[in-house]
Amino acid sequence: MPLTSSSSSSSSGEKEYDFDYLVIGAGSGGIASARRAASYGAKVAVIEKANELGGTCVNVGCVPKKVMWNAASIAETLHDMQHYGFSGYDSDAISFDWSYIKNARDAYIRRLNAIYQRNMDNSNVTTMFGSASFFKSTENDGFIKVAVDHDTTTKYYKAKHVLIATGGYPELLSNGDGEEDDDDEIQKHAITSDGFFELDELPQRAVVVGAGYIAVELAGVLQALGTDTSLVVRKHKAMRTFDDMLSDALDQEMQRQGIVIYRNTNGVKSIKCSDEHFNTNKEEEEEGTGKKKVVLNNGEVIPEVDVILMATGRLPAVNGLNLSSIGVMQEEKKGYVITNDYSETSVPNVYAIGDVCGKVELTPMAIAAGRRLADRLFGGAEHAGAKVSYDNVPTVVFSHPPIGTIGLTERQALEKYGPQNIKVYRSKFPNLYYGPWMVEAEDKPKTAMKLICAGKEELVVGLHVIGMGADEMLQGFGIAMKMGATKADFDACVAIHPTAAEEFVTMFPWGLSSAVSGAAVSPLNGAASPEPTLLYPVEGGGEEKDS
C-alpha cells in the first residue's frame, strides 16, 4: 500500500500553506495530474521553466515529430504513385518546401500551447513560469517548500504535496577521445532532436548518431524528404532492445530506402569543419555553418556533412531542483528520481512521474501515472490504492515503416518461461498496397508480425509488428493483451478483410489452440499482468534475467 493516504484540501483548518498540490513541470503528465487534482477541489499550481506549456511531447517531441513523419509519408506516397498509374513525379510540378511545413507545424504547436493554457485556466489551476527548486527551511511544519525564480524575482511557496514532473532532455555526448579541445567539438558542431525542429532548411547531407527510436525516426524522416542520410550505431544494428524480428526488418528496410548504416563504430570520436568548405571564415566555423567531417571511433570518416544529429539518449531534467536538500533519492548513473509503485519518492509528500523517473518514458504513461496519483491523493477512499501498471505498455516507433510492440520479446519470453512453455506464431507478407507494383516479389516491402504465447492456455505475452499501418493497429491489440487474451481469443475474433491487421487473428494454425479465454482477468487500476500456467518447471524459478 502507498505511504501517503488520500488527503483533503487546505480548507480543512490545518496549518496554513499555499497549495494542496504543487506540480513542477507543465508537460503532459504534470498538467494531467494537476487538472485531475483540481477536479476534486484541491488548490493546485503548476510551475514551468520554459515559456510554453506542454513539455517535450508538444513542443519538441511526439507532436511535431508526427507532423514531420506525415510529411515524409506523403513524400513516400508521391514516390510510389507511378505504380498506380500516376505520372509527373520526376517533373517540376512536384516540389517540397521545408520552410512551409516548418512554419505550419510551429503555428500548430503554438495553438496547442494556447489550448493547454485555456484548459489549465478552466480547471482553476494556477500557472507560474520560472525555475523551481526545493529548499529546507527551519520550520518543522510538515509542508514542502519550493522557491520559484523568475527573472530577478524569487518567491517561496508551501505545499502539502509536491509532484516532480520535469521530464527529460536530450543528452549530447562529448567526444570520448580523452583530449581537451576548445569547447567540445561534438557539442559545438552537432544538434540534438530539439535542434532538429529548429532547422530552417532541409539539409543536403545528414548524419544521425544513435540506435534508439528517436534516431531511426528522424533518420527516416530526413531520408524520405530528400536528405542523403547516414545512421551511426555503436554496435551492429539499431533498436537492439526490441524483438529481433523488428530490428532486423527495420535494418533491411532502412537500407532499401537508401540510408547508409555505419556499424560497430563505438560512437563518434570527433567532428571537424571540412577544409574544402566554409571553415575559412572563422565566424561561419564558430556558428557551425560549414560542411563538417565526422570521425568515428572505429576509424571511419564521413565527409561533407551539413547536419550531425546526436540521438544517443536522454537524461532526467533534475538540474537546479536541489533534490538533495530535502533528501530525494536518485539513481547514481543518470540521476533518475527513484519512486515506488505509487509514484512516491523517498521523501513523504514528494512524488515523481514520467521521464524524470526513467521507467517507461512515454507521454501517455506519464499522463496515466499523474492522474492516478491525483486520484489517490485527492479522490477520497475509493481511490486509496490507485496506481498505474507499467506492464504491457503498447509502444509505437514512427520509423519508416512504423513499428508496434507490446509485451515480451521472444528472447525475454524464453528466458522468463523456458522454451518448453513458449509457442511463437509468425507471418511475413507484402501489404496489399504493394500488390499492383510491377516489381519482383522480393523487392516489395514486407510487413512482419509475431505473436508470442506462453503456457498451456497460450496466453499472448508478446505482440510485435512492423509495416504499413502498424501504428494504428496496435492500440486495440494492446487492450486485448491487458485483458489477458489467449491465442484462442485472437482466433475467435473474425478477421476484417482486406487489412494487414487481420493477420494477427488468422495466424497459422488457426483455431487449433486450447479453448481457453483470458478475458476474466481484470486489467483495471494497475492490476498485475496475467501469468500463464506453466506445463514444465523453469530452471532458476522462472524469474526474468538481466539481458
C-alpha positions, 0 to 999 in steps of 0.5 A: 500500500502507498505511504501517503493516504488520500488527503483533503484540501487546505480548507480543512483548518490545518496549518496554513500553506499555499497549495494542496498540490504543487506540480513542477513541470507543465508537460503532459503528465504534470498538467494531467495530474494537476487538472485531475487534482483540481477536479476534486477541489484541491488548490493546485499550481503548476510551475514551468521553466520554459515559456510554453506549456506542454513539455517535450511531447508538444513542443519538441517531441511526439507532436511535431515529430508526427507532423514531420513523419506525415510529411515524409509519408506523403513524400513516400506516397508521391514516390510510389504513385507511378505504380498506380498509374500516376505520372509527373513525379520526376517533373517540376510540378512536384516540389517540397518546401521545408520552410512551409511545413516548418512554419505550419507545424510551429503555428500548430504547436503554438495553438496547442500551447494556447489550448493547454493554457485555456484548459489549465485556466478552466480547471482553476489551476494556477500557472507560474513560469520560472525555475523551481527548486526545493529548499529546507527551511527551519520550520518543522511544519510538515509542508514542502517548500519550493522557491520559484525564480523568475527573472530577478524575482524569487518567491517561496511557496508551501505545499502539502504535496509536491509532484516532480514532473520535469521530464527529460532532455536530450543528452549530447555526448562529448567526444570520448577521445580523452583530449581537451579541445576548445569547447567540445567539438561534438557539442559545438558542431552537432544538434540534438532532436530539439535542434532538429525542429529548429532547422530552417532548411532541409539539409543536403547531407545528414548524419544521425548518431544513435540506435534508439527510436528517436534516431531511426525516426528522424533518420527516416524522416530526413531520408524520405524528404530528400536528405542523403542520410547516414545512421551511426550505431555503436554496435551492429544494428539499431533498436537492439532492445526490441524483438529481433524480428523488428530490428532486423526488418527495420535494418533491411528496410532502412537500407532499401530506402537508401540510408547508409548504416555505419556499424560497430563504430563505438560512437563518434570520436570527433567532428571537424569543419571540412577544409574544402568548405566554409571553415575559412571564415572563422565566424561561419566555423564558430556558428557551425555553418560549414560542411563538417567531417565526422570521425568515428571511433572505429576509424571511419570518416564521413565527409561533407556533412551539413547536419550531425544529429546526436540521438544517443539518449536522454537524461532526467531534467533534475538540474537546479531542483536541489533534490538533495536538500530535502533528501530525494533519492536518485539513481547514481548513473543518470540521476533518475528520481527513484519512486515506488509503485505509487509514484512516491519518492523517498521523501513523504509528500514528494512524488515523481512521474514520467521521464524524470523517473526513467521507467517507461518514458512515454507521454501517455504513461506519464499522463496515466501515472499523474492522474492516478496519483491525483486520484489517490491523493485527492479522490477520497477512499475509493481511490486509496490504492490507485496506481498505474501498471507499467506492464504491457505498455503498447509502444509505437516507433514512427520509423519508416515503416512504423513499428508496434510492440507490446509485451515480451520479446521472444528472447525475454519470453524464453528466458522468463518461461523456458522454451518448453512453455513458449509457442511463437506464431509468425507471418511475413507478407507484402501489404496489399498496397504493394500488390499492383507494383510491377516489381519482383516479389522480393523487392516489395516491402514486407510487413512482419508480425509475431505473436508470442504465447506462453503456457498451456492456455497460450496466453499472448505475452508478446505482440510485435509488428512492423509495416504499413499501418502498424501504428494504428493497429496496435492500440486495440491489440494492446487492450486485448493483451491487458485483458489477458487474451489467449491465442484462442481469443485472437482466433475467435475474433473474425478477421476484417478483410482486406487489412494487414491487421487481420493477420494477427487473428488468422495466424497459422494454425488457426483455431487449433489452440486450447479453448481457453479465454483470458478475458476474466482477468481484470486489467483495471487500476494497475492490476498485475499482468496475467501469468500463464500456467506453466506445463514444465518447471523453469530452471532458476524459478522462472524469474526474468534475467538481466539481458 
